[in-house]
């Protein structure tokens, strides 16, 4: 990428606003934005820890290259609420210029870090634009705010925002007009509200635990998920139409460009010793008699990310099961894998370790995906990661891509380090959205996808991919399997947690690897997956991470699910005797996790939470419970509000508290008796007629002289 040669003075970052326990409310101004031509202003303020920025709620229209610090021309957007992030890597395919992702516009620029502050309509989930993007290639200057201002000009269609900028010396601008007449976003996508304490346009921490330290209701959690999934869809560069489709009802799967089936065959799969007897009669197909005959497809398609061919292997329930599945509607598992081990490592030829979720170069082992197809009778897809194998490049750089030469330090490093701006993880994320589409729409022997049981699972780098997929993709309805210590809850943008191919600088306030700058953490991806189920597997002899890392990760994961009152949806931790590997030879934990079914329905008195299948329970109590019952805001259950004696107007005897218990209200004094006045549990006495010259006195429960 060409550097942006603008100058800006160094300033301190804006303070992060702390938020404590809060409750939900509808955001004000949820009506569509009116993108009108409004009065501009200039700005030299900063945001996102050092970027030159327009004020919150504004869009960048022009820049003055002749000042230090940089002066910006800013235009109010009139959007009800603004959400922003730091973008490092998006390029316009036509001009090659750096630009904000689709559906967003520039609000600021940090020339020294080569990144933009990109924003959008928070309540909608994106900012709609007309298809009138133009490039100012002439570099013409305007004098709106003095000399040297380069600005997007207004058109007959109205206002225009800056969406891209080139710093190669020509100082070209990409300009585009927002669309005030765009159709509303799908309800599953558009929050149309903000969380109390949210600050428009801020770089504040977005963590679920920051907003709801004492626990969240299902309704507040769902709104938090909408807001942050929209935000991540832009950080990960997911196209707007793809994101709208994934949030539509019914869901519209992303298209798969150039999807081709290379071959279809069957393979012998030998279940592991701990597995139950699941197949018989394999000898008829040239396998061992107890081997499973697993149908297999190899497919490829053209990645819309960069045109690279992505290869994947599909596996289906075996043709010779001892007990055929009760239904042809089967669970689906996306099995992502990590880096290949060294070419001379014996692990390449064994069904363990990283290659158990991937494959040795140009082979088709994919043991984990086969095992799930054979034993859990699932439909599985095992794509090759874009950095390795058929979809990628050799680890020894024999292909010489990206300037690497044979015998260099490794094509993986060369590939990843040529994209230090976060391009790699968005590539993985978009590819996996498409990989899952393939699995969800493939049928063999009548078996087809059960969309209520869709999983993402992976080891090592694949564990990161599964974590991202589970947090981003609403089609992951069954849960996530994270193997290896890559669920260690340290900042995803930190070098301590990842290498070049895993960093997502956009999750940070300034794109650095300083954990203090983190906005969104790995635990928050788990909170996006919730109430989906979660399974973590750890090898006790894993040399990559310590047991302290394992226990820390499990503690943070359980904390998130406890906040949501969904701890029961966490599978028992699979802490097995193994190395940095996927626990398939032990067999049962992962297979059982995928094969398990849930029972939908909220239990008696369950409210403001989720049922065992992740469905939202009502936020009110059934009428049959009576008026004394109310839903505890974050408890997930109806609780009875006990009635005191005074509240019920009673002062003696024993009464019900309205919740199945009894309470004592005391005794009467003097001549009064309990209920004596005709009202139960109220002190009094029964009136009677008095003779001439006497009147009834209730205090003494007798007749007294009227004239004495």
C-alpha positions in Angstrom: 0.0 0.0 0.0 1.2 3.5 -0.8 1.8 5.7 2.3 -0.5 8.6 3.0 1.8 11.6 3.0 -0.1 14.0 5.3 1.3 15.7 8.3 -0.3 15.7 11.8 0.9 16.8 15.2 1.2 14.3 17.9 -1.6 14.5 20.5 -2.8 12.4 23.4 -5.8 10.1 22.9 -9.3 10.8 24.1 -10.2 9.3 27.5 -12.3 6.2 27.5 -15.7 6.6 29.2 -16.4 4.0 31.9 -19.8 2.4 32.0 -21.2 0.5 34.9 -24.3 -1.6 35.4 -27.0 -0.3 33.1 -30.5 -1.2 31.8 -31.8 -1.1 28.3 -33.7 1.7 26.7 -34.8 2.5 23.2 -32.4 4.9 21.5 -33.8 8.3 20.5 -33.9 9.4 16.9 -34.4 5.9 15.4 -35.9 7.4 12.3 -33.8 7.2 9.0 -31.0 9.7 8.6 -31.7 12.7 6.3 -28.6 13.3 4.3 -29.1 16.9 3.3 -26.6 19.6 2.3 -25.7 21.1 5.6 -23.2 23.8 6.7 -19.6 22.6 6.8 -17.1 23.2 9.6 -13.4 22.7 10.0 -11.8 20.5 12.6 -8.3 19.8 13.9 -9.5 17.5 16.8 -8.4 13.9 17.2 -10.0 10.6 18.0 -9.1 6.9 18.1 -5.8 7.7 19.9 -4.3 10.1 17.4 -6.2 10.2 14.2 -7.3 13.6 12.8 -11.1 13.5 13.1 -14.2 15.4 12.4 -16.6 15.7 15.4 -18.8 12.8 16.2 -21.8 12.7 14.0 -19.9 14.2 11.1 -18.4 12.9 7.8 -15.2 13.9 6.2 -15.7 15.9 3.0 -12.3 17.4 2.4 -8.7 17.7 3.7 -6.3 20.6 3.8 -2.8 19.3 3.0 -1.1 22.6 3.7 -1.6 22.8 7.5 0.0 21.0 10.4 -1.9 19.5 12.1 -4.1 18.5 9.2 -7.3 20.5 8.9 -10.5 18.7 7.9 -13.7 19.8 6.2 -16.6 18.2 8.1 -20.2 17.8 7.2 -23.0 16.7 9.7 -24.6 13.4 8.7 -27.8 13.8 10.6 -27.7 10.1 11.4 -29.4 9.3 14.7 -26.3 7.7 16.1 -22.8 7.0 14.7 -20.6 4.0 15.1 -16.9 4.0 14.1 -13.9 1.8 13.8 -10.3 1.9 12.6 -9.7 0.5 9.1 -6.3 -0.4 7.8 -6.6 -2.5 4.7 -9.5 -1.8 2.3 -8.5 -0.9 -1.3 -10.8 0.2 -4.1 -10.5 -2.4 -6.8 -10.8 0.1 -9.6 -8.3 2.8 -8.5 -6.2 0.9 -6.0 -6.7 3.7 -3.5 -7.2 3.1 0.2 -10.8 3.5 1.2 -13.3 2.7 4.0 -15.2 -0.5 3.6 -18.5 -0.6 1.7 -21.3 1.0 3.7 -19.1 3.3 5.6 -17.5 6.7 5.1 -14.4 8.6 6.3 -14.5 10.6 9.5 -10.8 10.8 10.1 -7.3 9.8 9.0 -4.1 8.9 10.7 -1.4 9.4 8.1 1.5 8.0 10.2 -0.3 4.7 10.8 -1.8 4.5 7.3 -5.3 4.0 8.6 -8.7 5.7 8.4 -11.5 6.2 10.9 -14.6 4.9 9.2 -18.1 5.4 10.4 -21.7 4.4 9.6 -25.3 4.7 10.8 -25.4 2.7 14.0 -29.2 2.4 14.1 -29.3 0.9 10.6 -26.1 -1.1 10.7 -24.5 0.6 7.7 -24.8 3.8 5.7 -26.5 3.4 2.4 -24.9 5.0 -0.6 -25.9 5.8 -4.2 -23.9 4.1 -6.9 -22.2 7.4 -7.9 -18.7 6.9 -6.6 -16.2 9.0 -8.4 -12.5 9.7 -8.2 -11.1 13.2 -8.4 -8.1 12.4 -10.4 -7.3 16.0 -11.3 -6.3 17.0 -7.8 -8.1 20.3 -8.2 -8.1 22.6 -5.2 -10.9 24.6 -3.8 -10.8 27.7 -1.6 -13.7 27.0 0.7 -11.5 27.2 3.8 -8.5 28.9 2.2 -5.9 27.4 -0.1 -4.9 23.8 -0.5 -8.3 22.3 0.5 -9.3 19.2 -1.5 -13.0 18.5 -1.3 -15.8 16.3 -2.5 -18.0 18.6 -4.5 -21.8 18.6 -4.1 -23.8 17.3 -7.0 -27.4 17.7 -8.1 -28.1 14.7 -6.0 -27.0 16.4 -2.9 -24.1 16.1 -0.4 -21.1 13.9 -1.0 -18.8 12.2 1.6 -15.1 11.3 1.3 -14.8 7.5 1.3 -11.2 7.1 0.1 -7.9 8.9 -0.2 -4.7 8.4 -2.0 -1.4 9.6 -0.6 0.9 8.9 -3.5 1.4 12.6 -4.3 -1.6 13.0 -6.6 -3.9 13.3 -3.5 -6.8 11.8 -5.3 -10.2 11.6 -3.5 -13.0 9.0 -3.7 -16.3 10.6 -3.2 -19.8 9.2 -2.8 -23.4 10.3 -2.0 -25.4 8.8 0.8 -28.8 7.5 -0.2 -31.7 9.0 1.9 -34.3 6.8 0.2 -32.7 3.4 0.9 -34.9 0.6 2.1 -34.8 -0.2 5.8 -32.4 -2.8 7.0 -33.8 -6.2 8.1 -35.1 -6.1 11.7 -32.5 -8.8 12.7 -29.8 -6.4 11.6 -31.0 -2.9 12.5 -30.7 -2.1 16.2 -32.8 1.2 15.9 -31.6 1.8 19.5 -28.4 2.3 21.4 -27.2 0.9 24.7 -27.4 3.4 27.6 -23.9 4.7 28.1 -22.9 4.3 24.4 -21.2 7.3 23.1 -21.8 8.2 19.4 -18.6 7.9 17.3 -16.5 6.8 20.2 -13.6 4.3 20.6 -14.9 3.1 23.9 -14.6 -0.5 25.0 -17.5 -2.6 23.6 -17.2 -5.6 25.9 -20.4 -7.3 27.2 -18.8 -7.4 30.6 -18.3 -3.6 30.5 -21.9 -2.9 29.8 -23.4 -5.6 32.0 -21.1 -6.4 34.9 -24.0 -7.8 36.9 -25.6 -9.8 34.2 -27.6 -9.2 31.1 -31.2 -10.1 30.0 -31.7 -12.0 26.8 -33.2 -8.9 25.3 -30.3 -6.6 26.2 -27.8 -9.3 25.1 -29.6 -9.5 21.7 -29.3 -5.8 21.2 -25.6 -5.9 22.2 -25.1 -8.7 19.6 -26.8 -6.7 16.8 -24.7 -3.6 17.5 -21.4 -5.5 17.7 -22.0 -7.9 14.8 -22.7 -5.0 12.6 -19.5 -3.3 13.8 -17.5 -6.5 13.2 -19.0 -7.0 9.7 -17.3 -3.8 8.7 -14.0 -4.5 10.6 -13.9 -7.8 8.7 -14.9 -6.2 5.4 -18.1 -8.3 4.8 -20.0 -6.8 1.8 -23.2 -5.0 2.8 -25.4 -7.1 0.6 -23.9 -10.3 2.0 -24.5 -9.0 5.5 -28.1 -8.0 4.8 -28.7 -11.4 3.3 -27.4 -13.2 6.4 -29.7 -11.1 8.6 -32.8 -11.5 6.4 -35.8 -13.7 7.2 -35.3 -16.3 5.7 -31.6 -16.1 5.6 -30.1 -15.5 2.1 -26.8 -17.4 1.9 -23.8 -15.6 0.2 -23.3 -16.7 -3.4 -20.5 -19.1 -4.2 -18.7 -17.9 -7.3 -17.5 -20.6 -9.6 -18.5 -23.5 -7.3 -17.2 -26.6 -9.0 -17.3 -30.3 -7.8 -13.9 -31.7 -8.8 -14.8 -35.3 -7.9 -17.0 -37.4 -5.7 -16.0 -40.7 -4.3 -16.0 -42.8 -1.1 -13.2 -43.2 1.4 -12.6 -45.7 4.2 -12.5 -44.3 7.6 -11.4 -46.3 10.6 -13.1 -45.1 13.7 -10.8 -44.6 16.7 -10.7 -47.2 19.5 -12.8 -45.2 21.9 -15.6 -44.9 19.4 -18.6 -47.2 19.6 -19.2 -49.7 16.8 -20.8 -47.4 14.2 -20.2 -49.2 10.9 -20.3 -52.7 9.5 -19.8 -54.4 6.2 -17.0 -52.2 5.0 -15.2 -55.2 3.5 -17.6 -55.1 0.5 -16.0 -51.8 -0.5 -12.4 -52.9 0.1 -12.2 -51.5 3.6 -11.9 -53.2 6.9 -15.3 -54.7 7.9 -15.8 -52.1 10.7 -14.6 -49.2 8.6 -17.1 -46.5 7.7 -17.6 -46.0 3.9 -17.8 -42.2 3.9 -18.9 -40.3 0.8 -16.5 -37.5 -0.1 -16.5 -34.6 -2.5 -13.7 -32.2 -3.4 -14.8 -28.8 -4.5 -13.3 -25.4 -5.3 -14.5 -21.9 -5.9 -13.1 -18.5 -6.7 -12.7 -16.4 -3.5 -14.3 -12.9 -3.9 -11.6 -11.7 -1.6 -8.7 -11.9 -4.1 -9.6 -14.4 -6.8 -7.6 -17.2 -5.2 -9.0 -20.7 -5.7 -10.2 -22.1 -2.4 -10.4 -25.9 -2.2 -12.5 -27.8 0.3 -13.4 -31.4 1.1 -17.0 -32.4 2.0 -17.9 -35.6 4.0 -21.3 -37.1 4.5 -22.8 -39.8 6.8 -21.5 -43.3 6.0 -23.3 -45.6 3.7 -22.8 -48.6 6.0 -23.9 -47.5 9.5 -24.9 -50.1 12.1 -27.8 -47.8 12.9 -28.9 -45.4 10.2 -29.7 -41.8 11.3 -33.3 -41.3 12.4 -33.5 -38.3 10.0 -31.9 -37.4 6.8 -31.7 -33.8 8.1 -28.1 -33.8 9.6 -26.0 -31.5 11.7 -23.4 -29.5 9.7 -19.8 -28.7 10.9 -17.3 -26.3 9.4 -13.9 -27.7 10.4 -11.2 -25.1 10.0 -7.5 -25.9 10.6 -4.3 -24.2 11.5 -0.8 -24.1 10.1 0.6 -27.2 8.6 3.4 -28.8 10.7 6.9 -28.9 9.2 7.2 -30.9 6.0 9.6 -33.4 7.7 7.5 -33.9 10.7 6.0 -37.4 11.4 2.8 -35.7 12.4 2.0 -35.1 8.8 1.4 -38.9 8.3 -0.6 -39.4 11.5 -4.3 -38.6 12.3 -3.4 -36.2 15.1 -2.2 -32.7 15.5 -2.9 -29.8 13.2 -3.2 -32.1 10.1 -6.0 -33.9 11.7 -8.1 -30.8 11.0 -6.3 -30.0 7.8 -4.4 -32.1 5.3 -0.8 -32.8 4.3 0.0 -31.0 1.1 -2.2 -32.1 -1.8 -3.7 -35.0 0.2 -7.2 -35.4 1.5 -6.9 -36.8 4.9 -8.9 -34.3 7.0 -9.3 -36.8 9.8 -11.4 -34.6 12.1 -14.0 -33.9 9.4 -14.2 -37.6 8.4 -14.5 -38.7 12.0 -17.5 -36.3 12.6 -19.2 -37.6 9.4 -18.6 -41.2 10.3 -19.4 -41.2 14.1 -21.7 -38.2 14.6 -23.2 -38.7 11.1 -22.8 -35.1 10.3 -22.2 -33.2 7.0 -18.8 -31.7 7.3 -16.7 -29.3 5.2 -12.9 -29.1 5.6 -11.6 -26.1 3.6 -7.9 -25.5 3.1 -6.7 -22.3 4.7 -5.7 -19.7 2.2 -2.1 -19.7 3.4 -1.5 -23.4 3.0 -1.9 -26.5 0.7 -3.9 -26.4 -2.5 -5.6 -23.1 -1.6 -2.4 -21.4 -0.6 1.3 -21.8 -1.0 4.1 -24.1 0.1 5.7 -23.5 3.4 9.1 -23.6 1.7 8.1 -20.9 -0.8 8.8 -23.1 -3.9 6.0 -21.1 -5.7 7.9 -17.9 -5.2 4.8 -15.8 -4.6 5.0 -12.3 -3.1 8.6 -12.0 -4.0 9.7 -15.0 -1.8 12.3 -17.3 -3.1 12.9 -21.0 -2.6 14.7 -21.5 0.7 13.6 -18.2 2.2 12.2 -17.9 5.7 8.9 -19.2 4.6 6.1 -18.2 2.3 3.7 -18.1 5.1 5.7 -15.3 6.8 6.1 -13.5 3.4 2.4 -13.8 2.6 1.3 -12.7 6.1 3.9 -9.9 6.6 2.9 -8.4 3.2 -0.5 -7.8 4.8 0.4 -6.4 8.2 -2.8 -4.3 8.1 -5.3 -7.0 9.0 -6.1 -8.3 5.5 -5.6 -11.9 6.4 -8.4 -12.5 9.0 -11.0 -10.8 6.8 -10.0 -13.2 4.1 -10.5 -16.1 6.4 -13.8 -14.8 7.6 -15.3 -14.2 4.2 -14.0 -17.5 2.8 -15.6 -19.3 5.7 -19.0 -17.6 5.2 -18.8 -19.1 1.7 -17.5 -22.5 2.8 -20.4 -22.8 5.1 -22.8 -21.9 2.3 -21.4 -24.8 0.3 -22.0 -27.3 3.2 -25.5 -26.0 3.8 -26.6 -26.4 0.2 -25.0 -29.8 -0.7 -27.0 -33.0 -0.7 -25.7 -36.6 -1.0 -27.7 -39.8 -0.6 -30.7 -37.7 0.5 -28.7 -36.2 3.5 -29.1 -32.5 3.8 -28.4 -29.7 6.3 -30.3 -29.3 9.6 -29.9 -25.5 9.9 -30.8 -25.7 13.6 -27.6 -27.6 14.3 -24.8 -25.8 12.5 -21.3 -25.8 14.1 -17.9 -24.2 13.6 -14.9 -26.0 15.0 -11.1 -25.8 14.6 -7.7 -26.2 16.1 -5.0 -23.6 16.6 -5.4 -20.9 13.8 -8.5 -22.9 13.0 -9.7 -22.3 16.5 -9.4 -18.6 15.9 -11.4 -19.0 12.7 -14.1 -21.0 14.4 -14.3 -18.4 17.1 -14.7 -15.6 14.5 -17.2 -17.6 12.5 -19.3 -18.4 15.6 -19.4 -14.8 16.6 -20.1 -13.3 13.2 -22.3 -15.8 11.3 -26.0 -16.1 12.5 -26.2 -19.4 10.8 -24.0 -21.0 13.5 -26.9 -22.3 15.5 -25.3 -25.3 17.2 -22.2 -23.9 18.8 -18.4 -23.6 18.6 -15.6 -26.2 19.1 -12.4 -24.4 20.0 -9.4 -26.7 20.2 -5.9 -25.9 21.4 -5.2 -22.8 23.5 -6.2 -20.3 20.9 -9.3 -19.6 23.1 -6.8 -18.2 25.6 -8.6 -14.9 26.3 -5.8 -12.4 25.5 -6.2 -9.5 23.1 -6.6 -10.8 19.5 -4.6 -7.9 18.3 -1.7 -8.8 20.6 1.4 -10.5 19.3 1.2 -12.6 22.5 -1.9 -14.2 21.1 -1.2 -14.5 17.4 1.1 -14.0 14.5 0.9 -12.0 11.3 -1.9 -14.1 9.8 -4.2 -13.7 12.9 -4.0 -10.0 13.9 -7.0 -7.8 13.6 -5.8 -4.3 14.3 -9.3 -2.9 13.9 -10.3 -4.4 17.2 -7.9 -1.9 18.8 -8.4 1.8 19.5 -5.2 2.7 17.6 -4.3 -0.5 15.7 -1.4 -1.2 18.0 -0.7 -4.4 19.9 -1.0 -2.8 23.2 -3.7 -4.6 25.2 -4.7 -1.3 26.9 -5.9 -0.1 23.5 -8.2 -3.1 22.9 -11.8 -2.3 22.2 -13.1 -5.8 21.6 -11.6 -9.0 23.1 -11.7 -12.7 22.4 -14.2 -13.2 25.2 -16.6 -11.0 23.4 -16.6 -13.3 20.4 -17.8 -16.0 22.8 -20.5 -13.6 24.0 -21.6 -13.2 20.4 -21.8 -17.0 20.0 -23.9 -17.3 23.2 -26.4 -18.7 23.8 -25.0 -21.2 21.3 -23.2 -24.0 23.0 -19.4 -24.0 23.5 -16.9 -26.8 23.8 -13.2 -26.3 24.5 -10.6 -29.0 24.2 -7.0 -28.8 25.6 -4.0 -31.1 25.3 -2.3 -31.3 28.7 1.1 -31.6 27.0 0.5 -28.7 24.6 3.9 -26.9 24.3 2.3 -23.7 22.9 0.4 -22.7 26.1 0.6 -23.4 29.8 -2.1 -24.8 32.0 -2.4 -21.4 33.5 -3.5 -20.1 30.1 -6.0 -22.9 29.9 -7.6 -22.2 33.3 -7.6 -18.5 32.5 -9.4 -19.0 29.2 -12.0 -21.4 30.8 -12.6 -18.9 33.6 -13.2 -16.0 31.2 -15.5 -18.2 29.0 -17.6 -19.3 32.0 -17.8 -15.7 33.2 -19.4 -14.6 29.9 -21.9 -17.5 30.0 -22.7 -16.9 33.7 -23.5 -13.2 32.9 -26.1 -14.5 30.5 -27.4 -17.2 32.8 -26.5 -19.8 30.2 -23.8 -21.7 32.0 -25.6 -24.9 31.3 -24.9 -24.5 27.6 -21.2 -24.8 28.1 -20.0 -28.4 27.5 -17.7 -29.8 30.2 -14.2 -28.8 29.4 -12.3 -31.5 27.5 -9.0 -31.5 29.2 -7.3 -34.6 27.7 -3.9 -36.2 27.6 -2.5 -34.9 24.4 -0.5 -32.2 22.6 -1.4 -29.3 20.5 -4.1 -31.3 18.7 -7.8 -31.9 18.1 -9.2 -34.5 20.4 -10.5 -37.0 17.9 -8.7 -40.2 18.9 -10.3 -39.9 22.3 -13.5 -39.8 20.3 -16.5 -39.0 22.4 -16.5 -35.4 23.6 -16.6 -33.7 20.2 -18.7 -36.4 18.6 -21.2 -36.2 21.4 -21.3 -32.4 21.3 -22.2 -32.4 17.6 -24.6 -35.4 17.8 -26.5 -34.0 20.8 -29.9 -32.4 20.4 -31.6 -29.8 22.5 -35.2 -29.5 23.9 -36.7 -26.2 23.1 -39.1 -24.4 25.4 -38.8 -22.1 28.4 -39.4 -23.9 31.7 -42.1 -22.9 34.2 -41.3 -19.4 35.5 -38.3 -18.9 33.1 -38.1 -15.4 31.8 -35.7 -12.8 30.5 -33.3 -15.5 29.4 -32.8 -18.4 27.0 -34.1 -21.9 26.8 -31.9 -24.9 26.2 -31.8 -24.3 22.4 -31.0 -20.6 22.6 -34.5 -19.2 22.1 -35.4 -16.0 23.9 -37.9 -16.5 26.8 -40.6 -13.9 27.5 -39.7 -10.9 29.6 -43.0 -11.2 31.7 -44.4 -13.9 33.9 -47.5 -16.0 33.0 -50.8 -14.7 34.2 -51.4 -18.0 35.9 -48.6 -17.2 38.4 -50.6 -14.3 39.8 -49.9 -10.5 40.1 -47.4 -11.0 42.9 -44.9 -12.6 40.5 -42.5 -10.5 38.5 -39.5 -11.3 36.2 -36.2 -10.5 37.8 -34.4 -8.3 35.4 -31.2 -10.4 35.1 -32.2 -13.6 36.9 -33.9 -15.4 34.1 -36.8 -16.5 36.4 -40.1 -15.3 37.8 -39.9 -14.5 41.5 -42.6 -13.8 43.9 -42.8 -10.5 45.7 -43.9 -11.3 49.2 -46.7 -9.3 50.7 -46.1 -7.9 54.3 -48.8 -7.7 56.9 -49.0 -4.0 56.7 -49.2 -4.1 52.8 -52.2 -6.4 53.1 -53.8 -4.3 55.9 -53.5 -7.0 58.6 -52.3 -6.7 62.1 -52.9 -10.0 63.9 -52.9 -13.8 63.3 -51.2 -15.7 60.5 -51.6 -15.0 56.8 -50.2 -16.1 53.5 -47.4 -14.1 52.0 -48.8 -14.8 48.5 -45.8 -17.0 47.6 -46.8 -20.2 49.4 -45.5 -19.2 52.8 -47.1 -17.9 56.0 -46.2 -14.9 58.1 -47.3 -13.9 61.5 -48.9 -10.5 62.0 -48.9 -10.3 65.8 -51.6 -10.3 68.5 -54.3 -7.9 69.7 -54.0 -5.8 72.9 -56.6 -4.8 75.4 -60.1 -6.0 75.0 -59.8 -6.5 71.2 -59.6 -9.9 69.5 -58.2 -10.9 66.1 -61.1 -10.6 63.7 -63.4 -9.4 66.4 -64.5 -6.5 64.3 -65.6 -8.8 61.5 -62.5 -8.3 59.3 -60.1 -11.3 59.3 -56.7 -10.8 60.8 -57.6 -7.3 61.9 -57.9 -6.5 65.6 -61.3 -5.5 66.7 -64.4 -6.5 68.6 -68.0 -7.3 67.8 -70.3 -4.3 68.4 -73.6 -4.8 70.4 -76.5 -2.6 71.4 -76.2 -0.6 74.6 -78.9 0.5 77.0 -80.3 4.0 77.4 -77.6 6.4 78.3 -74.8 4.2 77.1 -72.8 4.0 73.8 -70.5 1.4 72.3 -66.8 2.0 72.7 -64.7 -0.2 70.4 -61.5 0.6 72.4 -62.7 -1.2 75.5 -65.1 -3.4 73.6 -68.0 -2.4 75.8 -70.7 0.1 76.6 -69.8 3.3 78.4 -71.8 6.1 79.9 -72.7 8.6 77.2 -72.8 11.6 79.6 -70.2 10.7 82.1 
